Amino acid sequence: MPRYAIQLAYDGSRFVGYQVQPNGPSIQANLDAALIKMAKCPEGVTIPTVASGRTDSGVHALGQVVHFDYPAPMPQQAMQRALNALLDPAIKVVAVARVADDFHARYHAIGKEYRYRVDIGAYANPFKRLYSLHHPYRYDLDRINQALEAVVGTHDFTSFCSTKTDKEDKVRTVHLARVWEDRDQQELVFQFRGTGFLYNMIRILVGTSLQIGDGLRPVNELERLIQVQNRKEAGPTAPPQGLYLHQVFYEPSPFNK
């Protein structure tokens, strides 16, 4: 069967996360149901889907990548239109590509970029409450960016990983870590790019970085935390609604043909 890769954008507010779970609606379950209906599969027949990775409850995506084997060849634009007509309105296919039979959305990914948005208005914008963390306190942007320099490189990120993880190897490589102020939107935008990230790693980095920006922790705190490898010494885990899976990288990209 021909293999396809799709790029998904979704609003994760109403979902329990990407992966199928018994406690509520998921992105994957919605996609699987749409594919089954589109392909007119007999009862009990499914079309397995594989994503580049999971996103948690309340987390959003602009560039999630999923692959699957479809029962018959189908024009890419037609597949995109059909899926978007069947998916929940909070989920959209933004690109479709026919890929090699051995393409794997997870194992072939060479990197990911996440962004985290922080509402810095004096009062919480009610229209952003599901899409950003409200942080109305004074902050020093230069302190945060100076602190984030310590994150770039290959390190053991145990201090920034949830204790609920099942990963034993906590070493990851981060290529880019920075934050800037979007004055038009009254937001801080954190940007992290790397080969991969641990469970809650971005959210713990953001929670700790905001404390540094507020003056509650020293500028060299992230460097110290990398060395001590102790989650209990790091800052809080920022809430999920500000986190976005922005892009998944492949070489070459299946969508740049």
NUKOLVO-285774 format. One record per residue (C-alpha): residue number from 1; z, y, x; residue in one letter. Coordinates in nm, 4 decimals. Layout:
// residues N
<NUM,<Z,Y,X>,"A">,
...
This chain:
// residues 257
<1,<0.0000,0.0000,0.0000>,"M">,
<2,<-0.0708,0.3526,0.1274>,"P">,
<3,<0.2283,0.5419,0.2627>,"R">,
<4,<0.2984,0.9026,0.1721>,"Y">,
<5,<0.5397,1.1642,0.3000>,"A">,
<6,<0.6556,1.4441,0.0752>,"I">,
<7,<0.8503,1.7602,0.1469>,"Q">,
<8,<1.1124,1.8462,-0.1148>,"L">,
<9,<1.2892,2.1681,-0.2040>,"A">,
<10,<1.5850,2.1409,-0.4354>,"Y">,
<11,<1.8808,2.3221,-0.5822>,"D">,
<12,<2.1674,2.0806,-0.5222>,"G">,
<13,<2.4146,2.2547,-0.7540>,"S">,
<14,<2.4014,1.9996,-1.0365>,"R">,
<15,<2.3642,1.6902,-0.8199>,"F">,
<16,<2.6132,1.4631,-0.6433>,"V">,
<17,<2.3947,1.4778,-0.3331>,"G">,
<18,<2.0609,1.3370,-0.2232>,"Y">,
<19,<2.1553,0.9694,-0.2197>,"Q">,
<20,<2.1937,0.7571,-0.5330>,"V">,
<21,<2.5607,0.7355,-0.6339>,"Q">,
<22,<2.7396,0.5919,-0.9380>,"P">,
<23,<2.9362,0.9084,-1.0162>,"N">,
<24,<2.6527,1.1362,-1.1262>,"G">,
<25,<2.2877,1.2438,-1.0979>,"P">,
<26,<2.1294,1.2461,-0.7526>,"S">,
<27,<1.8065,1.3840,-0.6074>,"I">,
<28,<1.6948,1.0370,-0.5012>,"Q">,
<29,<1.7489,0.8833,-0.8456>,"A">,
<30,<1.5439,1.1594,-1.0048>,"N">,
<31,<1.2623,1.1135,-0.7529>,"L">,
<32,<1.2652,0.7345,-0.7893>,"D">,
<33,<1.2437,0.7607,-1.1677>,"A">,
<34,<0.9522,1.0046,-1.1440>,"A">,
<35,<0.7600,0.7735,-0.9100>,"L">,
<36,<0.8162,0.4709,-1.1317>,"I">,
<37,<0.6937,0.6621,-1.4360>,"K">,
<38,<0.3941,0.8068,-1.2515>,"M">,
<39,<0.2870,0.4661,-1.1182>,"A">,
<40,<0.3555,0.2987,-1.4549>,"K">,
<41,<0.5564,0.0258,-1.2835>,"C">,
<42,<0.6547,-0.2781,-1.4924>,"P">,
<43,<1.0198,-0.3049,-1.5868>,"E">,
<44,<1.2335,-0.3972,-1.2891>,"G">,
<45,<0.9754,-0.2848,-1.0317>,"V">,
<46,<1.0749,0.0056,-0.8074>,"T">,
<47,<0.9152,0.2204,-0.5383>,"I">,
<48,<1.1696,0.2427,-0.2527>,"P">,
<49,<1.2060,0.5888,-0.0991>,"T">,
<50,<1.3465,0.6811,0.2434>,"V">,
<51,<1.4664,1.0330,0.3243>,"A">,
<52,<1.5154,1.2039,0.6589>,"S">,
<53,<1.8877,1.2080,0.5814>,"G">,
<54,<2.1469,1.2706,0.3142>,"R">,
<55,<2.2675,1.5998,0.1764>,"T">,
<56,<2.6094,1.6253,0.0122>,"D">,
<57,<2.7003,1.7326,-0.3376>,"S">,
<58,<2.6142,2.0992,-0.3905>,"G">,
<59,<2.4007,2.1255,-0.0745>,"V">,
<60,<2.0448,2.2562,-0.1070>,"H">,
<61,<1.7173,2.1853,0.0727>,"A">,
<62,<1.3961,2.3684,0.1466>,"L">,
<63,<1.2404,2.1001,0.3654>,"G">,
<64,<1.3792,1.7532,0.2929>,"Q">,
<65,<1.1256,1.4850,0.3897>,"V">,
<66,<1.0882,1.1518,0.2103>,"V">,
<67,<0.8422,0.8660,0.2589>,"H">,
<68,<0.7400,0.5854,0.0248>,"F">,
<69,<0.4629,0.3293,-0.0264>,"D">,
<70,<0.2626,0.4015,-0.3409>,"Y">,
<71,<0.0785,0.1211,-0.5289>,"P">,
<72,<-0.2656,0.2832,-0.4927>,"A">,
<73,<-0.4374,0.5703,-0.3090>,"P">,
<74,<-0.3985,0.9060,-0.4822>,"M">,
<75,<-0.5242,1.2535,-0.3917>,"P">,
<76,<-0.2424,1.4531,-0.2360>,"Q">,
<77,<-0.2727,1.7528,-0.4685>,"Q">,
<78,<-0.2806,1.5265,-0.7716>,"A">,
<79,<0.0332,1.3495,-0.6524>,"M">,
<80,<0.2083,1.6810,-0.5998>,"Q">,
<81,<0.1169,1.8076,-0.9473>,"R">,
<82,<0.2160,1.4810,-1.1154>,"A">,
<83,<0.5518,1.4564,-0.9430>,"L">,
<84,<0.6385,1.8197,-1.0125>,"N">,
<85,<0.5606,1.7649,-1.3798>,"A">,
<86,<0.8027,1.4701,-1.3931>,"L">,
<87,<1.0861,1.5871,-1.1654>,"L">,
<88,<1.3904,1.7811,-1.2777>,"D">,
<89,<1.3093,2.1566,-1.2695>,"P">,
<90,<1.5643,2.1932,-0.9878>,"A">,
<91,<1.3507,1.9697,-0.7630>,"I">,
<92,<1.0001,2.0495,-0.6417>,"K">,
<93,<0.7488,1.8815,-0.4111>,"V">,
<94,<0.6176,2.1525,-0.1802>,"V">,
<95,<0.3873,1.9328,0.0329>,"A">,
<96,<0.2338,1.5842,0.0300>,"V">,
<97,<0.0705,1.3976,0.3187>,"A">,
<98,<-0.0893,1.0561,0.3581>,"R">,
<99,<0.0752,0.9070,0.6681>,"V">,
<100,<0.0433,0.6025,0.8921>,"A">,
<101,<0.1892,0.2775,0.7628>,"D">,
<102,<0.4639,0.2890,1.0264>,"D">,
<103,<0.5719,0.6495,0.9627>,"F">,
<104,<0.9458,0.6740,0.8983>,"H">,
<105,<1.1021,0.9887,0.7565>,"A">,
<106,<1.4384,0.9240,0.9240>,"R">,
<107,<1.3623,0.7469,1.2508>,"Y">,
<108,<1.0608,0.9587,1.3463>,"H">,
<109,<1.2374,1.2922,1.2935>,"A">,
<110,<1.2899,1.4671,1.6276>,"I">,
<111,<1.5100,1.7463,1.4959>,"G">,
<112,<1.6454,1.9379,1.1993>,"K">,
<113,<1.7282,2.2947,1.1141>,"E">,
<114,<2.0098,2.3928,0.8820>,"Y">,
<115,<2.1019,2.7374,0.7575>,"R">,
<116,<2.4236,2.8538,0.5991>,"Y">,
<117,<2.4402,3.1688,0.3847>,"R">,
<118,<2.7522,3.3848,0.3496>,"V">,
<119,<2.7823,3.6544,0.0822>,"D">,
<120,<2.9501,3.9530,0.2530>,"I">,
<121,<2.9576,4.1867,-0.0480>,"G">,
<122,<3.2865,4.3484,-0.1421>,"A">,
<123,<3.2820,4.1486,-0.4652>,"Y">,
<124,<3.1414,3.8028,-0.5153>,"A">,
<125,<2.7910,3.8187,-0.6588>,"N">,
<126,<2.8026,3.5899,-0.9662>,"P">,
<127,<2.4371,3.4990,-0.9114>,"F">,
<128,<2.5133,3.3710,-0.5611>,"K">,
<129,<2.8253,3.1708,-0.6380>,"R">,
<130,<2.6342,2.8399,-0.6274>,"L">,
<131,<2.4254,2.9364,-0.3236>,"Y">,
<132,<2.6572,3.1009,-0.0709>,"S">,
<133,<3.0157,3.1343,0.0469>,"L">,
<134,<3.1785,3.4651,-0.0434>,"H">,
<135,<3.3475,3.6190,0.2605>,"H">,
<136,<3.4408,3.9842,0.1944>,"P">,
<137,<3.6479,4.0344,0.5117>,"Y">,
<138,<3.5660,4.2484,0.8126>,"R">,
<139,<3.3927,4.0566,1.0898>,"Y">,
<140,<3.2453,4.1076,1.4353>,"D">,
<141,<2.8943,3.9642,1.4534>,"L">,
<142,<2.8806,3.9904,1.8323>,"D">,
<143,<3.1983,3.7806,1.8655>,"R">,
<144,<3.0471,3.5045,1.6515>,"I">,
<145,<2.7182,3.4951,1.8423>,"N">,
<146,<2.9013,3.4984,2.1741>,"Q">,
<147,<3.1150,3.2061,2.0580>,"A">,
<148,<2.8127,3.0101,1.9325>,"L">,
<149,<2.6576,3.0114,2.2800>,"E">,
<150,<2.9029,2.7335,2.3706>,"A">,
<151,<2.7539,2.5076,2.1024>,"V">,
<152,<2.4042,2.5027,2.2535>,"V">,
<153,<2.3419,2.1966,2.4701>,"G">,
<154,<2.4481,1.8327,2.4611>,"T">,
<155,<2.8156,1.7893,2.3760>,"H">,
<156,<3.0654,1.5608,2.2091>,"D">,
<157,<3.1229,1.7308,1.8722>,"F">,
<158,<3.4254,1.5264,1.7612>,"T">,
<159,<3.6172,1.8462,1.6780>,"S">,
<160,<3.3442,1.9432,1.4318>,"F">,
<161,<3.2991,1.6107,1.2544>,"C">,
<162,<3.4688,1.4908,0.9372>,"S">,
<163,<3.7188,1.2124,0.9955>,"T">,
<164,<3.5419,1.0278,0.7112>,"K">,
<165,<3.2323,0.9665,0.9229>,"T">,
<166,<3.1251,0.6156,1.0195>,"D">,
<167,<2.9515,0.7356,1.3372>,"K">,
<168,<3.1180,0.6303,1.6605>,"E">,
<169,<2.8889,0.8325,1.8876>,"D">,
<170,<2.9719,1.2007,1.8373>,"K">,
<171,<2.7369,1.3327,2.1066>,"V">,
<172,<2.4608,1.5580,1.9733>,"R">,
<173,<2.2171,1.8104,2.1207>,"T">,
<174,<2.1957,2.1579,1.9672>,"V">,
<175,<1.8961,2.3711,2.0641>,"H">,
<176,<1.9796,2.6877,1.8685>,"L">,
<177,<2.2985,2.8298,1.7176>,"A">,
<178,<2.3120,3.1890,1.5993>,"R">,
<179,<2.3949,3.4186,1.3098>,"V">,
<180,<2.2411,3.7407,1.1853>,"W">,
<181,<2.3019,3.9887,0.9066>,"E">,
<182,<2.0528,4.0113,0.6219>,"D">,
<183,<2.1324,4.3629,0.5036>,"R">,
<184,<1.8958,4.3519,0.2050>,"D">,
<185,<2.0713,4.0447,0.0673>,"Q">,
<186,<2.4193,4.1443,0.1914>,"Q">,
<187,<2.4503,3.8102,0.3644>,"E">,
<188,<2.5247,3.6514,0.6972>,"L">,
<189,<2.2768,3.3761,0.7823>,"V">,
<190,<2.3830,3.1046,1.0262>,"F">,
<191,<2.1016,2.9041,1.1874>,"Q">,
<192,<2.1487,2.5709,1.3649>,"F">,
<193,<1.8683,2.3637,1.5135>,"R">,
<194,<1.9161,2.0349,1.6961>,"G">,
<195,<1.8266,1.6692,1.7307>,"T">,
<196,<2.0777,1.5746,1.4634>,"G">,
<197,<2.4125,1.6713,1.3152>,"F">,
<198,<2.7333,1.4901,1.2286>,"L">,
<199,<2.8939,1.4695,0.8858>,"Y">,
<200,<3.0184,1.8209,0.7928>,"N">,
<201,<2.9382,1.9453,1.1457>,"M">,
<202,<2.7557,2.2607,1.0325>,"I">,
<203,<3.0171,2.3461,0.7710>,"R">,
<204,<3.3061,2.3078,1.0180>,"I">,
<205,<3.1217,2.5187,1.2772>,"L">,
<206,<3.0691,2.7901,1.0166>,"V">,
<207,<3.4296,2.7804,0.8962>,"G">,
<208,<3.5592,2.8084,1.2529>,"T">,
<209,<3.3047,3.0747,1.3515>,"S">,
<210,<3.4063,3.2972,1.0614>,"L">,
<211,<3.7668,3.2824,1.1806>,"Q">,
<212,<3.6460,3.3920,1.5251>,"I">,
<213,<3.4521,3.6769,1.3691>,"G">,
<214,<3.7612,3.7825,1.1747>,"D">,
<215,<3.9678,3.7910,1.4944>,"G">,
<216,<4.1868,3.4960,1.3953>,"L">,
<217,<4.0659,3.2853,1.6894>,"R">,
<218,<3.9531,3.3823,2.0433>,"P">,
<219,<3.5864,3.4111,2.1391>,"V">,
<220,<3.6043,3.1032,2.3621>,"N">,
<221,<3.7450,2.8862,2.0807>,"E">,
<222,<3.4308,2.6801,2.0187>,"L">,
<223,<3.4101,2.5975,2.3889>,"E">,
<224,<3.7761,2.4897,2.3872>,"R">,
<225,<3.7307,2.2781,2.0748>,"L">,
<226,<3.4341,2.0945,2.2258>,"I">,
<227,<3.6581,1.9997,2.5172>,"Q">,
<228,<3.9670,1.8894,2.3203>,"V">,
<229,<3.7678,1.6655,2.0792>,"Q">,
<230,<4.0222,1.6962,1.7982>,"N">,
<231,<3.9141,1.7727,1.4411>,"R">,
<232,<4.2648,1.8877,1.3488>,"K">,
<233,<4.2392,2.1843,1.5856>,"E">,
<234,<3.9133,2.3215,1.4415>,"A">,
<235,<3.8845,2.5546,1.1445>,"G">,
<236,<3.8219,2.4772,0.7768>,"P">,
<237,<3.5133,2.3058,0.6398>,"T">,
<238,<3.3045,2.5742,0.4699>,"A">,
<239,<3.2120,2.4814,0.1105>,"P">,
<240,<2.8808,2.3037,0.0452>,"P">,
<241,<2.7012,2.5616,-0.1671>,"Q">,
<242,<2.6049,2.7822,0.1285>,"G">,
<243,<2.4322,2.5020,0.3216>,"L">,
<244,<2.0553,2.4447,0.3239>,"Y">,
<245,<1.8508,2.1762,0.4966>,"L">,
<246,<1.5824,2.4186,0.6063>,"H">,
<247,<1.3349,2.2014,0.7975>,"Q">,
<248,<1.2847,1.8564,0.9485>,"V">,
<249,<1.0733,1.8370,1.2635>,"F">,
<250,<0.8184,1.5703,1.3596>,"Y">,
<251,<0.5689,1.5471,1.6427>,"E">,
<252,<0.3108,1.5810,1.5140>,"P">,
<253,<0.4074,1.7136,1.1734>,"S">,
<254,<0.2570,1.5043,0.8926>,"P">,
<255,<0.2053,1.8222,0.6890>,"F">,
<256,<-0.0013,2.0178,0.9446>,"N">,
<257,<-0.3307,1.8349,0.9027>,"K">,
